[in-house]
Every structure is written in C-alpha cells, then in structure tokens.
Amino acid sequence: MKKVIAWLLTFVLMLSFAIIIIGLHPFHVLFSFFGYEAYMIISHGMMGAVWRSSWLIGNTTKIEGLEHIGTYPKERPLIIVSNHQSEYEIACLGYLFSKTSHHLKYVAKKELSYWIPSVSWNIRYGGHGIIDRKKRDQALVAIEQFAQRIKEKNWSAYIYPEGTRNKSSNAVRPFKTAGFAKLCECMPEALIVPISIENFWTVKSIPVVPFSKMRIKIFDALEQKDFDNSETLLKYCENLIRQDLEKPQEQHVQLIN
C-alpha cells in the first residue's frame, strides 16, 4: 500500500508541475515584454508555486537561518553555494530571495534553456547564466559574463559546485572549484553564503518519498578576504554543508523500492 500511495502522489506532483510550467508559459512570454521588474512578478510567482507544490505529497520545508535574508548589504552582490538535489530547492530559494534586492540567479546547462515551458524562457530572460559543460573554456567565459551582470545589479549568484544533483540521498559529492573561483575572481567584493539542502531529493525520486521533512539551512555570510584563496573558501563551505548534513536527521528518509 505504501508503494501504491507513493506512485499515486508521484503522478499528482508531476501533473501539478506540468500545469504550473505550461499554464504560466504564456504569461512568461507576455510579461517579458514589459521589462525586468514586470517579468520578475511571474518568474518569482512560478518559483513559489513550484516549491509549494511539494505540499501536495505531504512534504514540509523547515528553513533555518531565514533571519539572514534581507540583512545583506544592498550595495554588495552575493555568491550562494549549496549542494544540489532538485529544482525544488532552487525554486524555494529563488522565492525567498525575491523578497530582497538580491534576486537569485543561477548557472544552468544550455540543454535546459530550450523546449521546457516557462523554465527555459526564465533561464534565457531572467538574468541567469547558460553554459555548455562540454566546452570548459566557453563555460568559464559565460560564467565571467554572468558574474559581471550579477556585480552590476548586486544580485545573488547561485552555484552548486557538485555539478550533478544527488537524486537519492543527502550525500554530498566533492565540490568542483572552477566555476566558483571564476565568480570570486570577478566579484572579490561579494559575500559568500553557504546553504545546506536536505531531503529535497525526495520530490524527484521515482516514486517520490511522501510526507518527508525537507530542510534548508542558511549559514552566516563569509568574507572572501578572510580566506587565503577561493579554493580554501570553497572547501570550508563544502565541509560546513557536509557536517550539517551528517548530523542526526530529524527524520530518517529512505527510497521506496
């Protein structure tokens, strides 16, 4: 019975996601003609809807360190570093940061910038970065251009240095330094905000793992000048996130086979 319920809720969640991105796509196109501020209304609205759709399978989200959001200096950009499990944590963080001037912008692989209703349009017109992971030199140039845009607007650059998301557990893969180092090089004044993501993989598991307690922890911001180099800083962030996720969980979550 548990497996049957999981599969039924998987269908419900997938259907809700499809309704959100397909239903909102015409509005993405329309609002993009009226400038950035107008477009962000629909973009941030979609992020909030996608995140909250996890409630349909009984999942809840606990956010620790929420008090930090809104306290960052408006005249400085942010570089947000986290592990990666699903698009749902991106939607959640994007919605939370929409309440501040530090709008969340992420680096996406180019395959996601086409053919996905709403999502691809948002990647292309919402100020995000697009890279071809097969072409390293071109990817670094794209990240540099992305960083300049973040610096100019004092937004938040969101990077998940694992590269590939973890689809089945909270285990953290080794962080890759190239993209993060380029962001730090282009924005030495940026504050670094480590964030740990827990149990967001449960909404992307097939079938889903319903009634899970998802969690986001926002750590204190870090100054780049307090570290010898970007590699040392990234390793510190990785260890911070890894140690947080290795602590005893409030709820032990397992795949449903």
C-alpha positions as CSV (number, residue, x, y, z in Angstrom):
1,M,0.0,0.0,0.0
2,K,2.8,2.4,0.8
3,K,4.3,1.9,-2.6
4,V,0.9,2.4,-4.3
5,I,0.4,5.7,-2.4
6,A,3.9,6.8,-3.4
7,W,3.2,6.2,-7.1
8,L,-0.1,8.0,-6.9
9,L,1.5,11.0,-5.3
10,T,4.2,10.9,-7.9
11,F,1.6,11.4,-10.6
12,V,0.0,14.2,-8.6
13,L,3.3,16.1,-8.2
14,M,4.3,15.6,-11.8
15,L,0.9,16.7,-13.0
16,S,1.0,19.8,-10.8
17,F,4.5,20.7,-12.1
18,A,3.3,20.4,-15.7
19,I,0.2,22.5,-15.0
20,I,2.4,25.2,-13.4
21,I,5.0,25.5,-16.1
22,I,2.7,25.0,-19.1
23,G,-0.1,27.2,-17.7
24,L,2.3,30.1,-16.8
25,H,4.3,30.0,-20.1
26,P,2.1,32.5,-22.0
27,F,2.5,34.9,-19.0
28,H,6.3,34.5,-19.1
29,V,6.3,35.5,-22.7
30,L,3.9,38.4,-22.2
31,F,5.5,39.8,-19.1
32,S,9.0,39.7,-20.6
33,F,7.9,42.5,-23.0
34,F,7.4,44.9,-20.1
35,G,10.8,44.9,-18.6
36,Y,12.7,43.2,-15.8
37,E,10.6,44.2,-12.9
38,A,7.4,43.1,-14.6
39,Y,8.9,39.8,-15.7
40,M,10.1,39.0,-12.1
41,I,6.5,39.1,-10.9
42,I,5.7,36.0,-13.0
43,S,9.1,34.4,-12.5
44,H,9.1,34.6,-8.7
45,G,5.4,33.6,-8.7
46,M,6.3,30.4,-10.6
47,M,9.1,29.7,-8.1
48,G,6.8,30.0,-5.2
49,A,4.2,27.8,-6.9
50,V,6.7,25.0,-7.7
51,W,8.1,25.0,-4.2
52,R,4.7,24.9,-2.6
53,S,3.5,22.1,-4.8
54,S,5.6,19.8,-2.7
55,W,2.9,20.2,-0.1
56,L,0.7,18.1,-2.3
57,I,2.6,15.0,-1.4
58,G,2.7,15.9,2.3
59,N,6.2,17.3,2.3
60,T,7.1,20.2,4.6
61,T,10.0,22.6,4.5
62,K,11.9,23.9,7.5
63,I,14.1,26.9,6.9
64,E,16.9,27.7,9.3
65,G,18.7,31.0,9.2
66,L,15.8,32.8,7.4
67,E,16.6,35.8,9.5
68,H,19.8,36.4,7.4
69,I,17.8,37.1,4.3
70,G,17.3,40.8,3.9
71,T,20.2,41.8,6.2
72,Y,22.9,41.6,3.5
73,P,24.3,45.0,2.3
74,K,22.3,46.1,-0.8
75,E,25.5,47.5,-2.4
76,R,27.3,44.1,-2.4
77,P,26.5,41.1,-4.6
78,L,26.2,37.6,-3.1
79,I,27.6,34.2,-4.1
80,I,25.4,31.4,-2.8
81,V,27.0,28.0,-2.5
82,S,25.0,24.8,-1.8
83,N,24.7,21.1,-2.5
84,H,22.1,20.3,-5.2
85,Q,19.2,17.8,-5.1
86,S,16.4,19.1,-7.3
87,E,14.9,22.2,-8.9
88,Y,12.6,22.5,-5.9
89,E,15.3,24.0,-3.7
90,I,16.2,26.4,-6.5
91,A,12.5,27.4,-6.6
92,C,12.3,27.7,-2.8
93,L,15.5,29.9,-2.5
94,G,14.5,31.9,-5.6
95,Y,11.2,32.7,-4.0
96,L,12.7,33.6,-0.6
97,F,15.3,35.9,-2.1
98,S,12.7,37.5,-4.3
99,K,11.6,39.5,-1.2
100,T,15.0,41.3,-1.2
101,S,17.1,43.2,-3.8
102,H,19.4,40.2,-4.1
103,H,17.4,38.3,-6.7
104,L,18.7,34.8,-7.1
105,K,20.3,33.9,-10.4
106,Y,21.8,30.6,-11.3
107,V,24.0,29.0,-13.9
108,A,22.2,26.4,-16.0
109,K,23.4,24.0,-18.6
110,K,22.4,25.0,-22.1
111,E,20.2,21.9,-22.6
112,L,17.7,23.4,-20.0
113,S,17.4,26.7,-22.0
114,Y,15.3,25.2,-24.7
115,W,11.9,23.4,-25.0
116,I,10.9,23.4,-21.4
117,P,7.8,25.7,-20.9
118,S,8.3,28.6,-18.6
119,V,11.6,27.2,-17.3
120,S,13.6,27.7,-20.5
121,W,12.1,31.2,-21.0
122,N,13.0,32.1,-17.4
123,I,16.6,30.9,-17.9
124,R,17.0,33.0,-21.1
125,Y,15.2,36.2,-20.0
126,G,15.5,36.1,-16.2
127,G,19.2,37.1,-15.9
128,H,20.6,33.6,-15.4
129,G,23.8,32.2,-16.8
130,I,23.9,29.5,-19.6
131,I,26.9,27.2,-20.0
132,D,28.0,24.3,-22.2
133,R,29.6,21.9,-19.8
134,K,31.3,20.1,-22.6
135,K,33.3,23.2,-23.5
136,R,35.2,24.3,-20.4
137,D,36.8,27.4,-21.8
138,Q,33.5,28.7,-23.2
139,A,31.8,27.9,-19.9
140,L,34.2,30.0,-18.0
141,V,33.7,32.9,-20.4
142,A,29.9,32.5,-19.9
143,I,30.4,32.5,-16.1
144,E,32.5,35.6,-16.3
145,Q,29.8,37.4,-18.3
146,F,27.2,36.1,-15.8
147,A,29.3,37.4,-12.9
148,Q,29.6,40.9,-14.4
149,R,25.8,41.1,-14.6
150,I,25.4,40.0,-11.0
151,K,28.0,42.5,-9.9
152,E,26.3,45.3,-11.8
153,K,22.9,44.6,-10.4
154,N,24.1,43.4,-6.9
155,W,22.1,40.2,-7.3
156,S,22.9,36.7,-5.9
157,A,24.8,34.3,-8.0
158,Y,23.7,30.8,-7.0
159,I,26.2,28.0,-7.8
160,Y,26.0,24.3,-6.8
161,P,29.7,23.1,-7.3
162,E,28.8,19.4,-7.2
163,G,27.7,19.8,-10.8
164,T,25.3,16.9,-10.9
165,R,22.5,16.7,-8.4
166,N,22.1,13.9,-5.9
167,K,18.8,12.1,-6.8
168,S,18.6,9.6,-3.9
169,S,20.2,10.8,-0.7
170,N,21.7,13.7,1.2
171,A,25.3,12.6,0.5
172,V,27.4,15.5,-0.8
173,R,29.7,15.0,-3.8
174,P,33.1,16.7,-3.9
175,F,32.8,20.4,-4.9
176,K,34.5,21.5,-8.2
177,T,36.4,24.7,-7.9
178,A,36.5,26.2,-11.4
179,G,33.1,28.0,-11.6
180,F,33.3,29.2,-8.0
181,A,36.8,30.5,-8.5
182,K,35.8,32.5,-11.6
183,L,32.9,34.1,-9.7
184,C,35.2,35.1,-6.8
185,E,37.8,36.4,-9.3
186,C,35.1,38.6,-11.0
187,M,33.4,39.7,-7.8
188,P,36.0,40.0,-5.0
189,E,33.6,42.2,-3.0
190,A,30.9,39.6,-3.0
191,L,29.7,38.0,0.3
192,I,29.7,34.2,0.3
193,V,26.6,32.5,1.7
194,P,26.8,28.7,2.3
195,I,23.5,26.8,2.3
196,S,22.8,23.2,3.0
197,I,19.9,21.3,1.3
198,E,18.3,18.3,3.0
199,N,15.7,15.8,1.7
200,F,14.8,17.9,-1.4
201,W,15.7,14.8,-3.4
202,T,12.5,13.2,-2.1
203,V,10.4,15.1,-4.6
204,K,12.5,13.9,-7.5
205,S,12.8,10.3,-6.5
206,I,10.7,7.9,-8.7
207,P,8.4,7.2,-6.9
208,V,8.5,10.2,-4.6
209,V,9.1,9.8,-0.9
210,P,5.9,11.5,0.5
211,F,5.5,13.1,4.0
212,S,9.2,13.9,4.1
213,K,10.6,16.8,6.1
214,M,12.8,18.9,3.8
215,R,15.2,21.4,5.3
216,I,17.3,24.4,4.2
217,K,19.9,25.9,6.4
218,I,21.3,29.4,5.6
219,F,24.7,29.9,7.2
220,D,26.3,33.2,8.2
221,A,27.8,35.1,5.3
222,L,31.6,34.8,4.8
223,E,34.1,37.4,3.6
224,Q,36.4,36.3,0.8
225,K,39.3,38.3,2.4
226,D,39.2,36.1,5.4
227,F,40.5,33.1,3.4
228,D,43.8,32.5,1.6
229,N,42.1,31.8,-1.8
230,S,38.8,30.7,-3.4
231,E,39.8,27.0,-3.2
232,T,40.2,27.2,0.6
233,L,37.0,29.1,0.9
234,L,35.0,26.6,-1.2
235,K,36.5,23.7,0.8
236,Y,35.3,25.5,4.0
237,C,31.8,25.8,2.6
238,E,31.8,22.2,1.5
239,N,32.9,21.0,4.9
240,L,30.3,23.2,6.6
241,I,27.5,21.8,4.4
242,R,28.8,18.2,4.7
243,Q,29.0,18.4,8.5
244,D,25.5,19.8,8.8
245,L,24.0,17.0,6.7
246,E,26.0,14.3,8.6
247,K,24.3,15.3,11.9
248,P,21.4,13.0,13.1
249,Q,18.4,13.8,11.0
250,E,15.0,14.8,12.4
251,Q,13.5,12.2,10.1
252,H,15.3,9.2,8.5
253,V,14.3,9.1,4.9
254,Q,14.7,6.1,2.6
255,L,13.9,5.4,-1.0
256,I,10.7,3.5,-1.7
257,N,11.5,0.4,-3.8
